[in-house]
Amino acid sequence: MPDSSDELILKMQHLEAEAKASIESEKLRSGLDRLKSAAQKLAWKEQTEVAALEKSQAEAEAEIEKHTKGGLHEGGEATAYVAARQRAEDTKHQLIRARAQLNFALDRMSEVERREFEAFHSEVRAQQHTDLADDPLSNKGQ
């Protein structure tokens, strides 16, 4: 016996919902691999830079400490002390920038994960509507 008009209408509604969920999932996934790869590369680069800058800053601070403990004498030691302080200050600013870039990259990676999660849920909704379209009067998904 052919499906009743109510069943056909319900089936069409489920097929429409499935199509919308599939399109949404495709839209959410588009470009994610490229974005994820770029974010991972940036995070790796910035993490490496942060580590190098932290080491440089520690070395500059150790040099400053060495000069202050020995007492500043005229001439070369005072100049070396000033140079070490300037290097420590420059490194501090570079480190702030590198950490900000690293946080940006990590935020991008979080955004990719969020979009992957949303795309997954769209795929699940699409599958659920496909199942319901097969038997529109069942209570499987409700």
Secondary structure, 3 states (H helix, E strand, C coil): CCCCHHHHHHHHHHHHHHHHHHHHHHHHHCCHHHHHHHHHHHHHHHHHHHHHHHHHHHHHHHHHHHHHHHCCCCCHHHHHHHHHHHHHHHHHHHHHHHHHHHHHHHHHHHHHHHHHHHHHHHHHHHHHHHHHHHCCCCCCCC
